[in-house]
Amino acid sequence: MLKSPDISQIITAIKEAKSIVLSTHRECDGDGLGAILGLYHALKTLDKTVRVLCVDEIPKKYHFLNTKKYVEVFEGTHTPLENHDLTLIFDTNDSRLIEPLYSKLKETSNKILFVDHHPILDSGPQPTEGSLVDTNMASTGEIAYFIIKALDIPINETAAEALYTSIAFDTQFFRYVKGSANSHLICAELIGLLKNPEHIHQELFSTYSLGKMSFLAMALNKIEYYANGRIACLEISFEDLNKNNIEPDDTRDIIDMIMNVKQVKAALLIREDAKHFHRLSLRGKAGVSVLHVAEAVGGGGHCNAAGAYLRDNIKEKKSFILEELTKLL
């Protein structure tokens, strides 16, 4: 049986709104993007003005969702952001991850609500009143599905493709389902609406280029191990990305590869996106919560998958993080 989150306040807000903006965090991934596109295609059947506006460029791997047609980019090409009734932000409850778009939304939106499944930070921005944060949901695509169902909107193939992408991506094809049958049951319904669900699998997980293969060979050879091999750390420089023509999004799966090593209990990936600007990713196996470590350097996420943006003192912060991870073990 499906277990629905309490979406009553979200439903009321949608019903009362005539103009809606849907968004997700910077460096969007399959979960947030799939959720907002699925909801967008559903809401477009109602008598409402709806638009999808993301912070920065959409990774190429998601272009199969026709993002160039349906998604505007705040830091790229978009029509002016005018006053509107409601903004729904999926897959984060941390407003820092929406900047600089979030500051503009505060000026133009009558109401901003977060729809998320990450824990609320102990220290950091809090979600707006009326937001929905349900950590029992394995993906925000599941929450978008329940919203569509509560609004009694039929799910067409385009919406189904986006929702299936969201759930498949964030559960890594049902490896992480939060102990619930929701992911399986929802996708069983969605698959019945898709002519070729296999193409989603191909687009999400079979997109390696020759350049990425060379990059992986180089990157995996640079892994450092600590705490008798229980902690793995990998630093990727801006030069590493450039010489292999690799997009930042192409590095997402490397830390998950590292976590497949049986002995490794926690992993740290530090990616240099620009001078003095680094993206941190943390992973921990069952029983090893890395969330508080990410929070300590201004980030957030899940208990076993978290991250942060680091601007200065990277060597200092790397040492601090490794020390904290060692304490966890």
Backbone torsions as a table, in degrees:
resi	resn	phi	psi	omega
1	MET	NA	137.9	179.1
2	LEU	-71.4	138.7	177.5
3	LYS	-111.3	109.8	-176.2
4	SER	-89.1	142.5	171.9
5	PRO	-73.4	168.3	177.9
6	ASP	-80.3	96.1	-175.8
7	ILE	-103.3	14.9	-172.2
8	SER	-59.0	-43.4	-178.4
9	GLN	-69.6	-34.5	177.4
10	ILE	-66.1	-43.1	-179.9
11	ILE	-63.0	-43.7	178.9
12	THR	-60.7	-43.7	-179.2
13	ALA	-63.2	-40.7	179.8
14	ILE	-66.4	-43.8	-178.8
15	LYS	-63.4	-35.1	-178.4
16	GLU	-79.6	-19.8	-175.2
17	ALA	-86.6	141.4	173.3
18	LYS	-102.3	-23.7	178.8
19	SER	-130.9	129.4	-172.0
20	ILE	-133.8	136.7	172.0
21	VAL	-113.4	132.3	178.4
22	LEU	-111.6	134.8	-179.0
23	SER	-148.0	174.6	176.9
24	THR	-149.3	-177.5	-173.8
25	HIS	-71.8	161.8	173.7
26	ARG	-55.5	150.8	-176.0
27	GLU	52.0	57.7	-174.3
28	CYS	-57.8	152.3	176.8
29	ASP	-121.0	-175.4	-174.9
30	GLY	-63.5	-30.0	-178.1
31	ASP	-68.9	-62.6	-177.6
32	GLY	-61.4	-43.6	-178.8
33	LEU	-65.0	-45.3	179.2
34	GLY	-62.9	-37.6	-179.5
35	ALA	-65.6	-47.7	-176.6
36	ILE	-71.5	-32.7	176.9
37	LEU	-71.0	-38.9	176.9
38	GLY	-60.7	-45.3	179.3
39	LEU	-68.0	-38.1	178.5
40	TYR	-57.3	-50.4	-177.8
41	HIS	-63.2	-30.5	177.0
42	ALA	-74.4	-47.9	-176.9
43	LEU	-66.8	-25.1	179.7
44	LYS	-65.6	-15.9	178.2
45	THR	-81.6	-10.3	178.6
46	LEU	-95.5	170.9	-179.1
47	ASP	-85.2	65.5	-178.5
48	LYS	-138.7	155.0	172.3
49	THR	-92.7	118.9	-175.4
50	VAL	-129.8	137.0	174.7
51	ARG	-141.2	152.1	176.7
52	VAL	-107.3	122.8	-178.3
53	LEU	-131.5	112.5	179.2
54	CYS	-101.2	160.8	-175.3
55	VAL	-68.4	-52.8	-173.9
56	ASP	-132.1	-176.7	-172.4
57	GLU	-58.3	144.1	179.9
58	ILE	-82.9	129.2	177.3
59	PRO	-56.1	144.6	-175.5
60	LYS	-59.2	-30.2	-175.7
61	LYS	-62.9	-17.7	-179.4
62	TYR	-100.8	5.9	-179.0
63	HIS	-64.7	-19.5	178.4
64	PHE	-64.1	-16.8	176.2
65	LEU	-84.2	11.6	178.9
66	ASN	60.2	43.3	-175.9
67	THR	-64.2	-31.1	-179.2
68	LYS	-65.4	-24.5	178.9
69	LYS	-86.2	-39.0	-169.7
70	TYR	-104.3	-16.2	-173.5
71	VAL	-113.7	130.2	172.1
72	GLU	-99.9	151.7	-177.1
73	VAL	-117.8	120.3	-176.6
74	PHE	-61.3	-38.9	178.6
75	GLU	-88.2	11.0	178.5
76	GLY	-135.3	-132.6	-177.8
77	THR	-85.6	122.1	175.9
78	HIS	-160.3	154.2	174.4
79	THR	-76.7	156.3	-178.2
80	PRO	-54.7	142.8	179.4
81	LEU	-85.2	106.9	-176.9
82	GLU	-95.1	171.1	177.8
83	ASN	-58.8	136.6	179.9
84	HIS	-147.3	166.3	-172.2
85	ASP	-78.6	-39.7	-169.2
86	LEU	-146.6	137.1	169.2
87	THR	-118.1	130.3	173.6
88	LEU	-114.0	121.9	-179.6
89	ILE	-111.6	119.0	-175.4
90	PHE	-100.9	149.7	168.9
91	ASP	73.1	20.5	168.1
92	THR	-164.7	152.7	170.0
93	ASN	-122.7	17.0	-179.0
94	ASP	-108.0	107.1	-174.5
95	SER	-62.4	-21.3	179.8
96	ARG	-62.8	-27.6	-177.9
97	LEU	-80.8	0.0	178.6
98	ILE	-108.0	-7.1	-177.9
99	GLU	-69.6	148.2	4.6
100	PRO	-85.4	1.8	-178.9
101	LEU	-62.7	-38.2	-173.6
102	TYR	-59.6	-40.0	179.6
103	SER	-61.0	-37.7	178.2
104	LYS	-70.8	-37.5	178.6
105	LEU	-63.3	-36.6	178.6
106	LYS	-63.5	-27.6	179.3
107	GLU	-80.6	-29.6	-168.6
108	THR	-112.1	-15.0	-175.2
109	SER	-104.5	132.3	177.0
110	ASN	-68.1	-31.3	-179.6
111	LYS	-147.5	134.7	175.9
112	ILE	-120.6	125.8	178.3
113	LEU	-126.5	139.8	175.3
114	PHE	-96.6	140.6	176.3
115	VAL	-125.6	109.7	-165.6
116	ASP	-150.4	167.5	175.6
117	HIS	-130.6	12.0	174.6
118	HIS	-89.4	148.3	176.5
119	PRO	-60.2	145.6	175.2
120	ILE	-71.6	135.8	-175.8
121	LEU	-66.6	142.4	173.4
122	ASP	-70.1	-37.8	177.1
123	SER	-130.4	126.7	-176.0
124	GLY	136.0	-179.1	-178.9
125	PRO	-59.6	142.1	177.7
126	GLN	-101.9	148.6	178.2
127	PRO	-64.5	153.9	-178.9
128	THR	-67.4	157.1	179.6
129	GLU	-61.5	133.5	-179.2
130	GLY	92.8	-4.1	178.7
131	SER	-69.5	159.7	178.5
132	LEU	-114.1	116.0	175.1
133	VAL	-126.5	109.5	-178.2
134	ASP	-125.5	103.8	-176.7
135	THR	-75.4	-4.5	176.0
136	ASN	-80.6	-14.2	179.7
137	MET	-81.5	133.9	-178.1
138	ALA	-77.6	-17.2	178.5
139	SER	-159.1	159.6	175.6
140	THR	-78.4	-15.9	172.8
141	GLY	-60.6	-34.6	177.0
142	GLU	-64.5	-41.9	179.9
143	ILE	-65.9	-41.3	177.2
144	ALA	-59.6	-39.6	177.9
145	TYR	-59.2	-47.8	-179.1
146	PHE	-64.9	-35.3	177.1
147	ILE	-63.1	-46.1	179.7
148	ILE	-61.4	-42.9	179.9
149	LYS	-64.4	-41.1	-179.4
150	ALA	-66.5	-28.9	177.8
151	LEU	-83.1	-2.3	179.0
152	ASP	59.6	42.4	177.6
153	ILE	-103.0	125.9	176.1
154	PRO	-62.4	139.8	178.9
155	ILE	-89.9	116.3	178.1
156	ASN	-87.8	177.9	-174.9
157	GLU	-63.3	-37.5	-178.8
158	THR	-65.4	-43.7	177.3
159	ALA	-66.6	-40.1	180.0
160	ALA	-61.6	-40.2	179.4
161	GLU	-61.4	-43.3	-179.3
162	ALA	-68.3	-43.9	-179.5
163	LEU	-66.1	-40.5	178.2
164	TYR	-63.1	-39.7	176.9
165	THR	-59.1	-46.0	-179.4
166	SER	-58.3	-51.3	-175.1
167	ILE	-70.6	-44.0	179.6
168	ALA	-61.4	-40.9	-178.4
169	PHE	-66.0	-51.7	-170.8
170	ASP	-76.5	-23.3	175.5
171	THR	-91.5	-2.4	-174.1
172	GLN	49.5	56.8	-177.3
173	PHE	52.6	53.5	168.4
174	PHE	73.4	21.3	171.7
175	ARG	-76.0	-31.3	-176.0
176	TYR	-126.8	93.7	-173.6
177	VAL	-115.0	10.3	177.8
178	LYS	58.0	32.3	176.8
179	GLY	66.2	22.0	-176.1
180	SER	-123.6	153.8	175.9
181	ALA	-85.2	-4.4	-174.6
182	ASN	-51.4	-51.5	-174.9
183	SER	-57.0	-45.7	-179.2
184	HIS	-66.1	-45.6	-175.5
185	LEU	-67.6	-42.0	179.2
186	ILE	-64.3	-46.3	-178.5
187	CYS	-68.1	-28.0	175.3
188	ALA	-62.4	-38.7	176.5
189	GLU	-70.0	-45.2	-176.4
190	LEU	-64.7	-38.6	-178.4
191	ILE	-61.1	-31.4	178.1
192	GLY	-67.5	-15.4	-179.5
193	LEU	-99.1	-4.2	-175.3
194	LEU	-105.1	135.0	178.0
195	LYS	-74.1	-34.2	-174.7
196	ASN	-145.3	74.2	-178.0
197	PRO	-63.2	-24.7	-179.0
198	GLU	-60.7	-28.6	-177.4
199	HIS	-67.1	-27.8	176.7
200	ILE	-66.1	-42.4	177.3
201	HIS	-59.1	-44.0	-179.1
202	GLN	-63.1	-45.3	-176.8
203	GLU	-67.2	-33.0	-177.4
204	LEU	-82.0	-38.8	-168.4
205	PHE	-126.8	2.4	179.1
206	SER	-129.0	55.3	-173.8
207	THR	-122.2	19.2	-178.2
208	TYR	-66.0	133.6	172.6
209	SER	-95.4	169.9	175.8
210	LEU	-62.2	-36.0	178.0
211	GLY	-62.8	-39.7	179.8
212	LYS	-68.2	-37.1	178.1
213	MET	-61.6	-42.5	177.0
214	SER	-64.1	-40.7	179.5
215	PHE	-63.1	-43.3	179.6
216	LEU	-61.7	-42.8	179.8
217	ALA	-59.5	-42.3	179.7
218	MET	-68.3	-47.2	-174.3
219	ALA	-65.5	-45.2	-177.5
220	LEU	-64.1	-26.7	179.0
221	ASN	-75.6	-12.8	-177.3
222	LYS	-98.2	2.2	-177.2
223	ILE	-64.7	134.2	174.8
224	GLU	-107.3	142.2	-179.1
225	TYR	-116.1	141.4	-179.9
226	TYR	-132.6	169.1	176.6
227	ALA	52.5	51.8	178.6
228	ASN	56.7	38.4	175.8
229	GLY	84.1	3.8	-178.1
230	ARG	-86.1	-16.3	177.6
231	ILE	-121.7	130.8	177.9
232	ALA	-115.6	139.9	-180.0
233	CYS	-134.6	134.3	178.7
234	LEU	-134.1	128.4	174.9
235	GLU	-108.9	129.7	179.0
236	ILE	-117.2	122.6	-177.7
237	SER	-87.7	162.5	175.9
238	PHE	-60.0	-35.7	178.1
239	GLU	-65.3	-38.7	177.7
240	ASP	-58.6	-41.6	-180.0
241	LEU	-67.6	-45.7	-174.7
242	ASN	-65.5	-45.0	-173.7
243	LYS	-70.4	-17.3	176.3
244	ASN	-107.3	6.1	-179.7
245	ASN	53.5	49.5	-176.3
246	ILE	-104.2	131.6	173.1
247	GLU	-76.8	149.2	176.8
248	PRO	-52.1	-36.7	-178.8
249	ASP	-62.1	-26.0	-179.3
250	ASP	-68.8	-8.9	-179.9
251	THR	-94.2	-6.7	-174.1
252	ARG	-57.2	-40.0	-172.4
253	ASP	-83.1	-8.6	-177.1
254	ILE	-64.5	-43.5	-178.4
255	ILE	-65.2	-31.3	176.7
256	ASP	-71.2	-33.4	173.7
257	MET	-61.6	-43.7	-179.9
258	ILE	-60.8	-38.6	-178.6
259	MET	-69.2	-11.5	176.0
260	ASN	-75.8	-11.6	175.9
261	VAL	-71.3	123.6	-172.1
262	LYS	-57.3	-40.3	-174.8
263	GLN	-73.7	-25.9	-176.3
264	VAL	-74.1	126.6	179.0
265	LYS	-105.6	-22.7	179.0
266	ALA	-149.6	149.0	-177.5
267	ALA	-139.1	148.4	179.5
268	LEU	-129.5	126.9	174.9
269	LEU	-119.9	126.1	177.2
270	ILE	-117.7	116.2	-177.2
271	ARG	-113.0	125.8	178.7
272	GLU	-88.1	110.1	-179.7
273	ASP	-89.6	-25.6	178.3
274	ALA	-164.2	171.2	-180.0
275	LYS	-60.7	127.6	-179.3
276	HIS	65.0	21.6	178.8
277	PHE	-138.9	115.2	-176.2
278	HIS	-125.9	149.2	175.2
279	ARG	-108.5	125.0	-178.6
280	LEU	-104.3	133.9	172.9
281	SER	-125.6	136.4	179.6
282	LEU	-126.1	141.8	174.6
283	ARG	-134.8	147.1	175.4
284	GLY	-141.0	140.7	176.8
285	LYS	-76.9	176.1	-177.2
286	ALA	-50.5	131.1	179.8
287	GLY	88.9	-5.6	179.7
288	VAL	-119.2	92.3	-178.9
289	SER	-85.7	120.1	-178.0
290	VAL	-100.1	2.3	-174.5
291	LEU	-61.3	-45.3	-176.5
292	HIS	-67.1	-26.6	176.9
293	VAL	-68.0	-43.7	177.4
294	ALA	-63.7	-41.9	179.0
295	GLU	-61.0	-35.5	-177.7
296	ALA	-64.2	-21.3	177.9
297	VAL	-113.2	22.6	173.0
298	GLY	89.1	18.0	-178.5
299	GLY	-113.9	-157.6	-179.7
300	GLY	-174.1	-164.6	180.0
301	GLY	138.5	-146.5	177.4
302	HIS	-96.4	169.9	177.9
303	CYS	-59.9	-39.9	-175.4
304	ASN	-108.6	2.8	177.2
305	ALA	-150.8	110.4	-175.0
306	ALA	-140.6	174.6	-178.4
307	GLY	-165.4	175.7	179.4
308	ALA	-164.7	164.0	171.6
309	TYR	-106.4	129.6	-177.3
310	LEU	-116.5	130.3	-175.4
311	ARG	-106.7	-32.4	-175.2
312	ASP	-141.1	167.8	174.3
313	ASN	52.1	47.1	-173.5
314	ILE	-63.4	-37.1	179.5
315	LYS	-65.0	-42.5	178.0
316	GLU	-60.9	-46.7	-177.1
317	LYS	-69.6	-34.8	176.0
318	LYS	-61.4	-46.3	179.2
319	SER	-61.0	-42.5	179.0
320	PHE	-62.0	-46.2	-177.6
321	ILE	-63.6	-44.9	179.5
322	LEU	-62.8	-37.5	177.5
323	GLU	-64.6	-42.7	179.4
324	GLU	-66.5	-39.5	177.9
325	LEU	-64.8	-38.5	178.1
326	THR	-62.5	-39.5	177.4
327	LYS	-61.1	-38.5	-178.9
328	LEU	-61.3	-30.9	-176.2
329	LEU	-89.9	NA	NA
